[in-house]
Amino acid sequence: MKRIFTLLFFLFSLLSYAQTEKQNFGISFSGFVKTDFIYDSRQTVSLREGHFFLYPQSENLDINGKDINAKSNFNILSIQTRLLGRISGPEAFGAKTSGQIEAEFFGTTDGDINGFRLRHAFVKFDWDKASLLVGQTWHPMFVVEMFPGVVSFNTGAPFQPFSRNPQIRLTYTIDDVKFVLAALSQRDFQSNGPDGFSSSYLRNAAFPNIHAQVQYSNQGYLFGAGIDYKTLLPRLATPKKIVTDNSISSLSAIGYVKLNLAPVTIKTEVVYGNNLADHLMLGGYAVKSINPVTLEEEYSPISVFSIWGEISTGKEIEFAIFSGYSKNMGASDNIAGSYFGRGINIENLFRISPRVQINSGQARISTELEYTSAGYGTAVNLNKGKVENVKNVSNVRLLMAVYYFF
């Protein structure tokens, strides 16, 4: 891996030196080194040794009635350190061309921690009013113009969608209005199913995830809304080895607002949708009926409502506060079999996290206090999978991060 990274870096460096005054193309590098100091008051549901925090673990009582998961945790990690290459090139097909490659040392699984993984890799064609992006980057439900600026790497998840996907995205702009249409697949962020989290369910459906969005921006104000549709094929055959093509389709929607009211910036977003586990949110789907002869399953999506908001002010010294709330709305039908998703036994989530960031030259020191509460209970099959007998558990995360940008 080190040899591959060294070779790539050498090749990219050669390209960057190939720039001339007549041909302004090549690659330029930027990125940052970041170290996180993390303290949690209890055990958590998270990724990469606690770095990417989602929510606290539920109670796990020992034989004496003590909660095993009520144990605090501490860690220091530098795996978010990142390298970005921006590529510029000559015109093609009558459009300005550009590209981007970004990677970090976050790995693709917990077993691959410290591994050099791909984040973004795309080419972009820009015409007068239209642009075409082909490659891997943020899912359009992660709105890059206004995502939360929290210190935590979760970037507001699981209250806002968080996913990067291979895609084809067409954007058309008329004055202050932008229209976005995208067709996407899955790679690192996958749906759940009978074989665990996998991209195979979307691939076997033989139809891409489709997204449409409209934005209006003017003088620091941003308003937008979007809809998202995807179909999964959980099984190719039943447990009796009988071919099945029963699929599960889901529809989701987002709406968001950003207000630049100098010196204060306000952001808020609402998400309502089905089967959003691939976006690191609550929800998924469940088996609503089983054919007793063939064991063929039919499915029902589990819906989630989520809202978050953030207020921030300052540049050299930034003060901000983020808050989010998410609720499991249950399924469309009563449940007869298994659940596939994320946080299926969580009825609600709440988070509030104030932060302070100090910027000096190329360096930044950030600190954040993140309180997250999760309402755990039991998903009741005959009540459309809604979670009942809820008991809240909470985690307090104290996070400090040191950045150096280059």
N, C-alpha and C positions, 0 to 999 in steps of 0.2 A: 504493500500500500504506500509506503514512504517513497519507494522508487517511482511509482506511478505518479504520485503527487509532484515529485521533483521534476519529472519529465514534462508534465503538463505546465508547471510553472515556467520551465525553461522555454517551452514552445510559445507560451503566451508572451513571455518577455521579448522573444525575437519578433513577434508580431508588433508589439508596442514600439520597438525601435525602427520598424519599417515605415513609420509615418513620415511623410514629406510635406513640403509646403503646397505642392500641386495636388497631392492626393491625401486628403485629411481623413485617413482611415487607419484602423489598428485596434488596439485594446488598451484600456487604462484600468489600473487596479485600485481598489479601495477596500475598506473593511474595518474591523475593530478586533481588539483583544478584550475579552470580558471575563471577569471572575466574580462568581456569586457566592455569598456567605448566607446560608439558609438555616433557620431554626424553626421547627414546627412543634406545637404543643402536644400533638398526638400523631399516630400513624395515619398515612394519607393514601388516597388513590392517585397515583402519579406515574410519570414516565421518567426514565433515565435517573435512577437512584434518587428520586424525589425532586428532580430539577423542574419538570413540567407538572405543576400541581393542578389537579382538577377539583377534588373535594375530600373531606375527611372520611376515613373508614368508619363503618358502623361499629356498634358495640360488639365485642366478642368476649363473653363472660367465662371466667374460669370456674372451677368447682366450688370456689368460695364466693362467687358472685362479683368478683373484681373484673373490671374491663381490661383485657389484655392490650387493646389498641389505645389505651389512654397513656401510652408511653411517648415522651418527647423524642425529638430526632434532630441531629445537626449534621451539616455537610458543607464542604467547599468544593466547587466545581468550576472549570474553565472551558467546558465543552461547547459553549455557545460562541466561542471565538470564530470569526467569519471572514471569508475572502470573496470579494465581488469583482468580476471582470465585465466592464462595459465595452461593447464592441461597436465600432462605427465603420461604415463601408460605403462604396459608391452606389449610385442609384441602380435599381433593378425594377423592371416592369413599370417604369415611369414613377416609381415611388422612392422616397428616402428609406434607407435600410439601416437597421440597428439590431443589436442582439445583446443578450445578457447571460452570464454564467455566474451562479452563486453557490457556494458550498460552505459547510461548517463541520465541526468535529462532534456533532451530536449523535451520530450513528443512526441506524434504521430500526434497531431493536435494543432492548436493555442489554442483551448479550454482545451487542456491537458498539457499546458506549466507547467514545473516543474515535470511532470510525469516521472517515471523511465522507459525508453524504451530500447528495445533490439536493439543493433547494429550488433553484430556478435555472432554467435553460430554455431560452426561446429566441426566435427571430421575429422582427417586427417590420412591417411595410407601412409607410405613412404617405398617403396621398393628401390632396387638398382638404377634404372633409372626412375621408374614410381612413381607417387603419385596420390592418390584419395582423393578429398575433398568432403564431404557431409554436407550441412547445409547452413546457411546464412552468406554471406560476400560480399565484393565488387564485382560488375559486372566486368567481364574481360575488358570492355571498360574503366574502371577506373584503370589505370595501376599503381599498388602500388609501382613499382620500380622507378617511376619518376613523380608523381603528383606534382602540384605546391605547394611550401612551404609558401604560403601567410598567413598572420595573420588572415584574414577573414575566418569565418567558411564555406563560400561557396566553398573554395578550388579550385577556378578557374571557377566554374559554373557561367553563362551558356555557357562558351566557351569550356569547356571540359565536357565529360559525368560524371555524378555524380549519382550513384545508388547502393544500396545494395539489393541483391536478394537471396532467397532460391535457391539452385542449386546443381547440381552434376558436379564436374569439374575433368577431367583427365589431368594430365601433364606428358609428357614424355621428358626426357633430353638425348641428345647425345652430349657429350663434351660441347661446348659453346652454343649449340642450344637447345631451349626449345619449345616444341609443346603443345598447350593448346586446349582442346575441352570441351565445357560446354553446359549443358542443364539447363535452368533457368525458374523460375516462377516470379511473382511479389507479393510484399507485401506492404511495405511503399512507394515505388516509383512506381506509376501506370500510365497507359495510360488514355487519355481523351476519352470521348464518349458521347452518348445521355443522359446517366445518370450521367454525371460528371466524375471526376477521380475515377477509380475503377480497381481492378484486374480482374473483371468478364469478360472483353472482351478477355483477353488472356486465361483465364480458359475455357471460352466457345468455343474458337477455338480448344480446345482439342489437342493442340500441343505446346510444350515448345519453348521458345526463344532459338535459337541455336547460339553458338559463336565458332569461330575457330581463333587461333592466333599463330604466330611464333615469337620468340625472339632470338636475338643473343647478347651475352654479353661477353666482354673480356677486362680485365685490365681497368675498369672504363668506357668503352664504351658500350652503349646499343642501339640496333636498333630493331624495331619491327613493325609488321603490323597485322591487324586482320579484319575479316568480321563478320557481325552480321545479323541474319535473324529472323523476328518474324511475326506472323499472328494474327490479332485480328478479333473477330466477334462482331461488334458493336450492333447488334440487334438480338433477337430471333424471333421477330414478328414485322410486320409493324404496323403503327398506326391504320390500319384497322383489326388488329388481324389476319393477315395472316402470317404463318410461313415463315421465310426467313433464308437463310444460306449464304448470301453474306458477304464475308470477305474482309479484306484489308491486304495485305502483304507488307513488307518493307525490304530493304537491306541497310546496312550501312557499312562503312569502316573507319579504323583508321590507321595512320602511325606515328611513333614517333622516336625521337633520344635523347639520353642523352650523354653528353660528360663531363667527369671529367678531366679538364685541370688545375690541381692544380696551383694556389689556386682558380681557377674559375670553376664553374659548369654551364653548359648550357643545357637547356631542351627545346624541342619544339615538338608540336604535331599538326597534321592536322586531321580533322574529316569531312567526307562528308556522309550524310545519310538521310534517310526518317523516319518520324514519331518518333522523338527523344524526345518528350515531357516528357516521363517517366524518362529521364535522366536529367531533369531540363534544357533542351536546347530549343531553338526555334523550331518551326515546329509542325507537327501533320498530319492530313489528313482532307479531305473535301468530301462532296457529289458531285459527278460529274454528276449524272443523277438520275431521279426519275420516276418510272413507274406511269403514271397518273391514272391507274386503281387500282393497288394494293398498291401504295405508296412504293414499294420496292426500296431501294436505292443501288447505286453502288458508289464506293469510289475511291479517288485518293490521293496518299501520297504527303505531302509537304516536300520538301527537304531543307536542310540547309548545308552551308559550314562554317566551323569554324577553326581558327588557333590561337594558343597561343605560347608564348615563355617566358622563364625566365632565367635571369643571376643572380648568387649569388656568394658571396665570404665571407670567414671568418667563425670562429667557436665561440669563446668567444663573439665577436661582429660580427654579420652578416649584410652585406649590400646586398640588392637585389632589382630587379625590375621585375615586371610581366606585360605582355601586351597581350591583346587578341582582336580578331576581329571575328564577326559572321555575316553571311548574309543569309536572307531568299530568297531561290531560286525559290519559288513558287511551284505549283503542276505540275503533268504530263499532266493534262487535264484542260479544262475550267470547272468552278464550277457552279453547279446548285442549291446548297442548303447550309446546315450549315457547319461550320468549327469546328473541334475538335482538340485542341492542346494547345500550349502555345506561347504567343507573336505573334499571327497570324497577327496582324496589325503593327508589327515591321519589317522594311526592313533591318536594320543593327544595330549592337551593337559594341561599342568600349570601351576598358578599358585599363588604365595604372595605375599601383600601385607600387610605391617605398616603401620599408620598411627597418627598422633597428631593430635588435633584440639583446639584451644583455643577455648573460647567465652567471650565477654565482652560482656554486654549484647546488642545486636542483631547483633553481628559474630562471625565465626568465621574462624580461620586453620587450614588443614588441610594436612598433608603426608603423602604415601604413597609407598612404594617397592614397585613391582610387578614381580615376576619371572615371566615366562611362557615356557614351553618348548613347542614344537610338533614332533611327530614326523612328518616328511614322508616319503612313499614313493610306491609305484605301486599303484593299485587293480587287482587281478588278476581279470579277468573269469571265469576258470574256477575261481576260489576264492571265489565269491559276492561279488566286489567288495571283499574284504578287502585292506587295505593292507600290502604287503610291502616289504622292502629299506629299512627305516625309518632315517632320519638326523635327529637332533634339532637344531633351531636355537632360539636363545633371544633374548629381548629384555628389557632392564631399562628400566622407565619410572620416572622421578622426577617426581612430580606435586605441585605446590603450588596451593592454591586459597584465594581470599579471598572470603567471603560477607558480604553485608549484608541482613538480613531486615527486611521491613516488613509 
